[in-house]
Amino acid sequence: MKVVVASIIMMSLSMHAETTVKEAVFGKMPDGHSVDVITLASDTLVARVITYGAKLISVKAPDRSGRMEDVVLGYDTLPEWLADTTTHFGAVVGRYGNRIAKGAFAIDGHPYQVPMNSKGNALHGGTVGFDKKLWSARLVPRGVELTLVSPDGDMGFPGTLTAKVTYTLVKNELSIHYAATTDKPTVVNLTNHSYFNLSGDDRSNILGHQVTLHAQSFTPVDATLIPTGEIRAVAGTPMDFRTSHAIGERIGAEDEQLKIAGGYDHNWVVDGPPGTLREAALVSESVSGRTLRVMTTEPGIQFYSGNFLDGSFTGRHGRSYTRNMGLCLETQHFPDSPNHANFPSTVLRPGQVRESTTILIFGVTP
């Protein structure tokens, strides 16, 4: 069995912690290609990433008594990960994360078409997105850099795109850094699609989790979950998470947007200037005491309450993943941005580098 170990002593200004990075074979694809698993471990957190889909397959974090449990939904074996083609658990989704209306967009007057795979729209890069690709891995200090080259015309997108995603761990902070370059004008929107459940090992649903979103506005959607183009204030609506609310508190409210999505599945406009690292969200779970703080440089964050989980897949410990078993906080540019001139642009041109950083900070309350 292939095992590579890189042990790095990280002497930061604020803390002194050892991060170990280990790489091993996780399994083999049907075509015989190996899938590796990279384990990042500090004294307070253990994260595991696989090269298939650049997926974050496990994050073990302590509760207030120090008990380590998994706080993301997932599976134990590669065949289970390969069988699940719909939930995107833990994956880096692209070339365009989230939705593009009817899979159609234009750049400089040239039309492009991406396969439609969700209510007549393209979702997470089409039928064979980055979550279904085998990435290459390179160990780096405190983490791993994953690389994928998406050829010109892949899923209808123009240009050869080189995407790099770097996971690094310091103490209780898991950082995800994205970088992309292209040889032709294209669109790109990379994000991580982990489903979090801070109760630990999917013990209960997430309706009791408390959520704060630092956002004065959100982008309402039509019946197919495509943004209308409006940027609407959250004040006076169930979308207002500027102060902490339990997810289940208002999820069943008489609200058109909640009815369309079957719960929360919307993009919030993160306060503060895009490109600067700032807090976007805070989640807490009272029984375990676990907390998750999300920092990002992205302009938006998609809060999704697991509305479409229907029990089709059985995860760890034989638990069926049903509605509201996990929540997503996908830091991103806005959905369908190529078709809305008033949204931050997702166009990437030759000579440019599209970069962003998201940091997941795990903690506990007393």
C-alpha positions, -999 to +999 in steps of 0.1 A: +000+000+000+013+034-009+019+056+022+036+090+021+041+109+053+050+146+056+053+158+091+056+196+094+062+217+125+042+249+121+055+277+142+029+304+137+030+337+155-002+329+174+002+292+181+026+263+181+010+232+166+022+202+147+003+194+116+008+160+101+000+152+064-003+116+053-012+102+019-024+066+012-043+047-014-081+049-008-092+026-036-093+022-074-116+036-100-134+012-124-107+020-150-080+010-125-067+045-116-059+049-080-077+073-057-056+086-028-067+099+006-048+126+023-052+130+061-044+163+077-042+162+115-035+187+142-040+183+179-076+195+177-089+185+142-085+157+117-096+163+080-095+137+052-095+146+014-096+123-015-084+129-051-117+119-066-136+151-068-112+168-044-137+158-018-135+166+018-147+133+031-143+136+068-138+163+095-134+150+130-138+178+156-142+177+194-173+184+213-172+204+246-161+172+265-133+166+239-150+137+221-140+135+185-167+129+159-173+135+122-192+167+115-196+162+077-218+138+059-201+111+039-191+074+034-163+051+044-155+034+011-147+046-025-175+025-041-200+044-019-186+077-030-187+066-067-223+054-064-235+088-051-237+110-082-263+135-070-255+149-035-220+163-042-210+155-006-177+172+002-168+179-034-152+208-051-178+216-077-171+233-110-163+245-136-193+265-125-206+258-090-243+264-085-268+270-114-267+285-149-301+292-164-309+266-191-272+259-192-267+288-216-245+319-215-224+341-238-190+356-235-181+385-259-211+376-280-202+339-284-229+315-271-221+284-251-242+255-238-237+233-208-257+201-203-288+207-183-291+184-152-314+202-128-350+215-136-339+225-171-307+243-158-270+234-155-260+226-119-224+224-106-208+222-140-232+199-158-236+162-159-198+154-154-185+182-133-153+186-114-168+165-085-166+134-108-130+140-120-097+125-107-075+153-094-037+150-089-022+156-055+009+172-042+017+175-005+026+209+007+034+223+042+004+216+065-018+203+036-023+192+000-026+209-033-050+193-058-048+201-095-073+195-123-069+204-160-103+208-177-099+208-215-113+233-239-150+223-245-153+203-213-191+202-206-194+230-232-172+255-214-146+273-235-109+273-227-085+249-211-089+257-174-063+247-148-078+246-113-058+243-081-074+237-047-052+237-016-065+224+017-043+234+047-048+228+084-035+248+114-048+239+148-087+242+144-087+261+111-091+243+078-083+266+049-094+261+013-077+282-013-088+282-049-069+293-080-078+290-117-062+301-150-074+297-186-062+300-222-095+314-235-122+336-219-144+314-198-165+315-166-155+298-134-171+295-099-154+270-076-167+261-042-168+232-017-201+214-012-196+198+022-227+190+043-222+198+080-239+183+110-223+196+142-242+171+164-215+146+154-218+114+133-252+125+120-269+119+153-298+142+145-310+166+118-298+202+116-331+220+123-319+228+158-286+243+146-283+281+152-272+301+122-259+336+118-253+350+083-236+384+079-257+396+050-281+424+046-295+410+013-300+379-007-308+369-043-344+356-047-350+328-071-377+317-096-395+284-097-364+266-110-341+281-084-325+305-108-319+341-094-343+366-108-316+393-108-330+412-079-309+418-048-335+419-020-331+431+016-335+403+042-351+426+067-386+415+077-382+381+060-373+345+071-341+351+052-328+375+080-301+357+099-282+388+109-290+376+144-288+339+153-319+318+145-325+280+146-328+266+111-361+250+119-376+281+135-389+297+103-382+270+076-419+263+073-430+299+072-456+311+047-429+326+024-428+322-013-390+318-014-390+290+012-418+272-006-400+273-040-369+258-025-386+235+001-365+253+027-333+273+025-314+271-008-304+306-016-274+329-021-268+356+005-247+387-003-219+387+022-213+420+040-181+438+033-159+442+002-154+410-019-118+400-020-112+407+016-113+379+042-143+384+065-167+364+085-197+352+065-214+327+088-215+312+122-232+279+131-236+264+166-251+232+180-261+234+217-260+197+227-224+190+215-213+226+220-196+226+186-194+257+165-183+265+129-172+299+118-169+305+080-145+332+067-143+340+030-131+364+003-161+355-019-190+379-025-217+353-017-226+323+003-252+296-005-270+284+026-287+251+018-306+231+044-304+197+028-340+199+014-334+173-014-318+146+007-344+118+003-329+087+020-315+074-013-280+070+003-269+054+035-239+070+051-216+062+080-229+040+108-258+028+085-276+061+089-300+071+061-294+106+048-328+121+048-342+156+045-323+182+067-296+158+078-269+183+068-264+219+059-242+235+033-224+269+034-210+273-001-188+304-005-192+315-041-199+341-067-236+344-073-256+317-092-263+324-129-239+354-128-230+350-165-266+360-173-269+390-148-247+420-155-255+434-121-239+404-103-201+402-097-185+388-129-174+352-131-156+358-164-119+347-164-096+357-192-061+346-202-034+361-181-057+364-151-058+343-120-091+338-102-083+332-065-104+330-034-099+317+002-124+302+026-115+292+062-135+268+083-129+275+120-142+248+144-147+255+181-168+248+211-189+267+235-185+262+273 
